[in-house]
Structure formats: structure tokens, C-alpha cells
Amino acid sequence: MLLDSIGLTLSSIKNYVILLILFIYIYALLGMQFFSGRMKFNDDGDVDQENGDSPRLNFDELPQAALTIFCILIGDGWNDIMYNGMRGQGKASAAYFILLVILGNVIMLNLFLAILLGNFDHSRKFIKKKKVFEEFKKYKEQKVPLSKSM
């Protein structure tokens, strides 16, 4: 039943994946607008936009920004990324990351779980119907006449 549920989920998840990619793309573009080139720090940890180095997760280019958004969505050290953004752009930039975590983790995760649970219920009903048809097939193969109970 679990494998049937996973198979149904994979077949019906394409709209969710499109929505997730669009969500990541929009937030990556917003992150590039706010933080591109501003998250550069020197060896002492001070902001140095000309000679500093960017952290591994940054918003300088679109693929790197999309990877950064994905890491934030899965919860991989999102607070470190937020603190780097706050050091480079200011404390008000924390609102961007908090909205990203709330919208991304809570809404997108709940949407995925709703799809998964709906398909799990659909799979359970499918298995019950399959058992009924198998019993009917066994009954038909035995060719037992129907009893007349009148």
C-alpha cells in the first residue's frame, strides 16, 4: 500500500514541483536584488565589498542564489545565511529570511504533505477495490452456481 501511495504521489506531484521551482526562482531573484555583492567579508569578518570573499551560500549569481534558497528551505544553516545577510545589508533584511522560512517551510511543506496524505487515502481505497475484484475473480473461476434463497 505504501509503494502504491508513493507511486501515485510521484505521478501527481508535477504541479507541486512547478510551484516549488517558481517559488525558489522568485525568492532567488529577490535575494539577488537585496544581497548581490553585499555579502562579502574580509578575514576579520568585517564587511568588505571590494576585497572581501563571499560565503559559500550567497546571492551573487542566479544558480548560487537558487541553491541558497533551497538550503534555506531544507533548514541547512539558514540562520547563518540570515546573519550574513544582516551583516551585509542591515537588520531589516531578517524579514526576508523569516518570510522565506515561514512561506517555504510551513506552506510548501504542508502542501506536499496534503498531496501525500490524499494519495495515501486514494491508494487505500484502490487496494480495497482490488481485493473485491480478486475475490469476484476467484468466485467466477470456481463456477459455483448462485444459491437460490427464496
Residue frames as qw, qx, qy, qz and C-alpha x, y, z in Angstrom:
[[0.000, 0.887, 0.462, 0.000, 0.00, 0.00, 0.00],
 [0.319, -0.781, 0.103, 0.527, 2.88, 2.33, 0.81],
 [0.384, -0.146, 0.596, 0.689, 4.53, 1.73, -2.56],
 [0.192, 0.627, 0.670, 0.348, 1.23, 2.37, -4.35],
 [0.154, -0.923, -0.268, 0.231, 0.86, 5.61, -2.43],
 [0.365, -0.586, 0.329, 0.644, 4.37, 6.73, -3.34],
 [0.352, 0.174, 0.699, 0.597, 3.75, 5.85, -6.99],
 [0.074, 0.808, 0.560, 0.168, 0.53, 7.87, -7.05],
 [0.269, -0.866, -0.058, 0.418, 2.26, 10.78, -5.33],
 [0.405, -0.338, 0.481, 0.700, 5.10, 10.82, -7.85],
 [0.264, 0.407, 0.696, 0.529, 2.63, 10.85, -10.71],
 [0.063, -0.862, -0.466, -0.191, 0.57, 13.73, -9.28],
 [0.487, -0.667, -0.101, 0.554, 3.37, 15.86, -7.87],
 [0.514, 0.297, 0.315, 0.740, 4.32, 17.60, -11.13],
 [0.052, -0.842, -0.266, -0.466, 2.17, 20.67, -10.40],
 [0.609, -0.777, -0.035, 0.155, 3.69, 20.93, -6.93],
 [0.713, -0.162, 0.220, 0.645, 7.22, 20.77, -8.36],
 [0.302, 0.588, 0.310, 0.683, 6.40, 23.55, -10.83],
 [0.328, -0.893, -0.174, -0.255, 5.06, 25.68, -7.96],
 [0.736, -0.575, 0.068, 0.351, 8.16, 24.93, -5.86],
 [0.624, 0.135, 0.263, 0.723, 10.53, 25.85, -8.72],
 [0.069, 0.759, 0.277, 0.585, 8.62, 29.09, -9.29],
 [0.545, -0.831, -0.108, -0.015, 8.78, 29.86, -5.55],
 [0.744, -0.350, 0.158, 0.547, 12.55, 29.24, -5.47],
 [0.473, 0.410, 0.310, 0.716, 13.06, 31.33, -8.62],
 [0.123, -0.870, -0.227, -0.420, 11.11, 34.31, -7.26],
 [0.613, -0.781, 0.031, 0.116, 12.89, 34.27, -3.92],
 [0.746, -0.084, 0.219, 0.624, 16.28, 33.83, -5.64],
 [0.305, 0.611, 0.257, 0.684, 15.62, 36.93, -7.76],
 [0.359, -0.892, -0.118, -0.248, 14.52, 38.87, -4.67],
 [0.772, -0.530, 0.095, 0.338, 17.64, 37.70, -2.83],
 [0.632, 0.213, 0.231, 0.709, 19.83, 38.78, -5.72],
 [0.045, 0.808, 0.219, 0.545, 18.18, 42.19, -5.69],
 [0.521, -0.842, -0.005, -0.141, 18.76, 42.65, -1.95],
 [0.718, -0.599, 0.316, 0.163, 22.08, 40.87, -1.31],
 [0.846, 0.414, 0.091, 0.324, 24.05, 40.51, -4.57],
 [0.511, 0.530, -0.208, 0.644, 27.62, 41.68, -3.96],
 [0.300, -0.734, 0.184, -0.581, 26.81, 42.86, -0.43],
 [0.890, -0.428, 0.122, -0.097, 27.63, 39.65, 1.43],
 [0.735, 0.436, -0.328, 0.402, 31.43, 39.91, 1.12],
 [0.599, -0.795, 0.094, -0.025, 33.59, 39.77, 4.21],
 [0.337, 0.707, -0.587, 0.204, 37.32, 40.05, 4.85],
 [0.598, 0.082, -0.754, 0.258, 39.38, 37.73, 7.06],
 [0.006, 0.083, -0.592, 0.802, 38.39, 39.63, 10.21],
 [0.029, 0.504, 0.857, -0.105, 34.69, 39.14, 9.47],
 [0.102, 0.581, 0.165, -0.790, 34.04, 42.76, 8.59],
 [0.610, 0.685, 0.395, -0.055, 32.06, 43.79, 5.52],
 [0.206, -0.552, 0.462, 0.662, 34.44, 44.48, 2.63],
 [0.712, 0.557, 0.337, -0.261, 32.55, 44.68, -0.66],
 [0.447, 0.795, -0.369, -0.179, 35.64, 45.30, -2.80],
 [0.256, 0.541, -0.795, 0.094, 38.29, 42.91, -1.44],
 [0.561, -0.220, 0.656, -0.454, 36.19, 40.50, 0.62],
 [0.150, 0.051, -0.948, -0.276, 35.20, 36.95, -0.12],
 [0.675, -0.181, -0.154, -0.699, 31.61, 35.77, -0.41],
 [0.550, -0.216, 0.750, -0.296, 30.46, 32.88, 1.76],
 [0.171, 0.005, 0.935, 0.311, 29.68, 29.57, 0.06],
 [0.100, 0.643, 0.755, 0.074, 25.93, 30.27, 0.12],
 [0.075, -0.397, -0.022, 0.915, 25.37, 33.71, -1.39],
 [0.464, 0.704, 0.489, -0.225, 23.16, 35.59, -3.83],
 [0.141, -0.576, 0.393, 0.703, 25.77, 36.77, -6.35],
 [0.235, 0.169, -0.723, -0.627, 24.54, 34.66, -9.31],
 [0.727, -0.082, -0.115, -0.672, 21.18, 33.04, -10.07],
 [0.797, 0.001, -0.602, -0.041, 22.24, 29.36, -9.75],
 [0.353, 0.101, -0.663, 0.653, 24.03, 30.11, -6.48],
 [0.351, -0.149, 0.245, -0.892, 21.02, 32.10, -5.24],
 [0.802, -0.090, -0.337, -0.485, 18.67, 29.21, -6.10],
 [0.680, 0.033, -0.678, 0.279, 20.96, 26.80, -4.22],
 [0.066, 0.155, -0.518, 0.839, 20.98, 29.17, -1.25],
 [0.597, -0.145, 0.013, -0.789, 17.17, 29.32, -1.25],
 [0.827, -0.035, -0.527, -0.192, 16.99, 25.52, -1.46],
 [0.482, 0.086, -0.684, 0.541, 19.36, 25.20, 1.51],
 [0.226, -0.154, 0.358, -0.893, 17.23, 27.63, 3.49],
 [0.733, -0.103, -0.226, -0.633, 14.08, 25.67, 2.63],
 [0.824, -0.062, -0.562, 0.037, 15.54, 22.39, 3.85],
 [0.599, -0.794, -0.003, -0.106, 16.81, 24.13, 7.00],
 [0.855, 0.055, -0.109, 0.503, 20.53, 23.72, 6.38],
 [0.480, -0.287, -0.139, 0.817, 22.00, 26.52, 8.47],
 [0.144, 0.755, 0.437, 0.468, 19.50, 29.13, 7.34],
 [0.363, -0.907, -0.155, 0.147, 20.21, 31.26, 10.39],
 [0.579, -0.371, 0.278, 0.671, 23.90, 31.58, 9.41],
 [0.324, 0.405, 0.514, 0.684, 22.84, 32.78, 5.96],
 [0.153, -0.885, -0.395, -0.191, 20.44, 35.23, 7.60],
 [0.503, -0.760, 0.003, 0.412, 23.16, 36.60, 9.89],
 [0.506, -0.067, 0.404, 0.759, 25.50, 37.05, 6.91],
 [0.129, 0.641, 0.518, 0.551, 22.71, 38.93, 5.12],
 [0.336, -0.900, -0.275, 0.043, 22.10, 41.06, 8.18],
 [0.563, -0.521, 0.156, 0.623, 25.82, 41.89, 8.45],
 [0.394, 0.097, 0.494, 0.769, 25.96, 42.87, 4.80],
 [0.036, -0.525, -0.525, -0.669, 22.65, 44.64, 4.34],
 [0.245, -0.335, 0.279, -0.866, 21.31, 45.56, 7.77],
 [0.206, 0.042, 0.870, -0.447, 19.00, 44.16, 10.41],
 [0.603, 0.334, 0.158, -0.707, 15.85, 44.82, 8.39],
 [0.494, 0.352, -0.692, -0.391, 16.90, 42.10, 5.93],
 [0.152, -0.065, 0.941, -0.295, 15.97, 39.48, 8.52],
 [0.606, 0.328, 0.326, -0.647, 12.35, 39.94, 7.42],
 [0.589, 0.458, -0.521, -0.416, 13.24, 38.44, 4.01],
 [0.270, 0.246, -0.927, 0.092, 14.64, 35.29, 5.58],
 [0.297, 0.101, 0.754, -0.577, 11.86, 34.91, 8.14],
 [0.664, 0.392, 0.057, -0.634, 9.21, 35.24, 5.42],
 [0.516, 0.416, -0.705, -0.253, 11.11, 32.73, 3.32],
 [0.059, 0.117, -0.949, 0.286, 11.19, 30.22, 6.16],
 [0.448, 0.239, 0.565, -0.650, 7.53, 30.75, 7.03],
 [0.677, 0.465, -0.107, -0.560, 6.23, 30.61, 3.47],
 [0.475, 0.455, -0.734, -0.170, 8.67, 27.95, 2.31],
 [0.090, 0.147, -0.945, 0.277, 8.79, 25.53, 5.19],
 [0.362, 0.206, 0.667, -0.618, 5.30, 25.86, 6.55],
 [0.638, 0.467, 0.079, -0.607, 3.14, 26.39, 3.46],
 [0.542, 0.481, -0.619, -0.303, 5.12, 24.39, 0.88],
 [0.051, 0.197, -0.956, 0.211, 5.76, 21.51, 3.31],
 [0.460, 0.229, 0.640, -0.571, 2.10, 21.36, 4.33],
 [0.649, 0.486, -0.172, -0.560, 1.05, 21.40, 0.69],
 [0.393, 0.384, -0.828, -0.117, 3.36, 18.45, -0.05],
 [0.126, -0.029, 0.911, -0.393, 2.05, 16.55, 2.98],
 [0.593, 0.336, 0.325, -0.656, -1.55, 17.20, 1.90],
 [0.632, 0.456, -0.476, -0.408, -0.78, 15.73, -1.55],
 [0.228, 0.290, -0.922, 0.119, 0.96, 12.74, 0.03],
 [0.292, 0.090, 0.790, -0.532, -1.84, 12.01, 2.51],
 [0.649, 0.392, 0.065, -0.649, -4.53, 12.43, -0.13],
 [0.595, 0.414, -0.636, -0.265, -2.77, 9.93, -2.37],
 [0.013, 0.185, -0.931, 0.314, -2.28, 7.58, 0.58],
 [0.520, 0.230, 0.549, -0.613, -6.05, 7.57, 1.17],
 [0.675, 0.479, -0.244, -0.506, -6.67, 7.08, -2.56],
 [0.350, 0.385, -0.854, -0.036, -4.23, 4.15, -2.55],
 [0.253, -0.028, 0.848, -0.464, -6.02, 2.57, 0.41],
 [0.664, 0.371, 0.274, -0.589, -9.37, 2.74, -1.42],
 [0.572, 0.520, -0.533, -0.343, -7.75, 1.33, -4.57],
 [0.110, 0.277, -0.943, 0.146, -6.39, -1.66, -2.66],
 [0.463, 0.160, 0.687, -0.537, -9.83, -2.38, -1.16],
 [0.696, 0.491, -0.039, -0.522, -11.40, -2.31, -4.62],
 [0.398, 0.498, -0.754, -0.155, -8.63, -4.55, -5.93],
 [0.167, -0.122, 0.927, -0.313, -9.34, -7.13, -3.20],
 [0.624, 0.334, 0.423, -0.566, -13.05, -7.14, -4.07],
 [0.651, 0.560, -0.331, -0.392, -12.27, -7.75, -7.74],
 [0.192, 0.404, -0.894, 0.037, -9.83, -10.55, -6.85],
 [0.382, 0.058, 0.814, -0.434, -12.46, -12.26, -4.71],
 [0.684, 0.475, 0.145, -0.535, -15.00, -11.90, -7.51],
 [0.486, 0.557, -0.623, -0.255, -12.48, -13.39, -9.95],
 [0.059, -0.225, 0.950, -0.206, -11.89, -16.37, -7.62],
 [0.540, 0.257, 0.600, -0.531, -15.61, -16.88, -7.28],
 [0.654, 0.568, -0.145, -0.478, -16.06, -16.72, -11.05],
 [0.310, 0.492, -0.806, -0.114, -13.22, -19.22, -11.66],
 [0.265, -0.068, 0.905, -0.326, -14.79, -21.72, -9.26],
 [0.386, -0.096, -0.604, -0.691, -18.01, -21.54, -11.31],
 [0.004, -0.257, -0.860, 0.441, -20.15, -22.10, -8.30],
 [0.128, -0.563, -0.592, -0.562, -23.81, -21.54, -9.10],
 [0.180, -0.317, 0.279, -0.889, -25.56, -18.87, -7.18],
 [0.066, -0.263, -0.919, 0.286, -27.73, -20.23, -4.43],
 [0.297, -0.473, -0.420, -0.715, -31.42, -19.53, -4.59],
 [0.154, -0.178, -0.733, 0.638, -32.57, -18.40, -1.23],
 [0.371, -0.191, -0.197, -0.887, -36.23, -17.82, -1.79]]
